[in-house]
């Protein structure tokens, strides 16, 4: 009997905005900016590249390059991308 493996899908059961915020926070805490980009890549794939590009005002090709690590995003790009997903950047006191 052959073992059948299913492909693991990140962000598969991440549905609410609160779930997405916790998801991104965990990636950011564990991996810094690169981790945040990994988390964003997973969420954007679930939402759709075209829709996210349209909502963010970013060119689709540029969005692909940013999320695939081909280019380092500017702060403004991260801000637009996070806003397109329904988030804002905030600063808080470190504990």
CORJO-V85960 format. One record per backbone hydrogen bond with DSSP energy under -1.0 kcal/mol. NH is the residue of the N-H (numbers start at 1). CO is the residue of the C=O. Records with the same first field share a line. If there is no record, write none. Layout:
BEGIN
NH=CO ; CO
END
This chain:
BEGIN
12=9
20=16
21=17
22=18
23=19
24=20
25=21
26=22
27=23
28=24
29=25
30=26
31=27
32=28
35=31
36=32
37=33
38=34
39=35
40=36
41=37
42=38
43=39
44=40
45=41
46=42
47=43
48=44
52=48
53=49
54=50
55=51
56=52
57=53
58=53
63=59
64=60
65=61
66=62
67=63
68=64
69=66
70=65
71=65
78=74
79=75
80=76
81=77
82=78
83=79
84=80
85=81
86=83
87=82
END
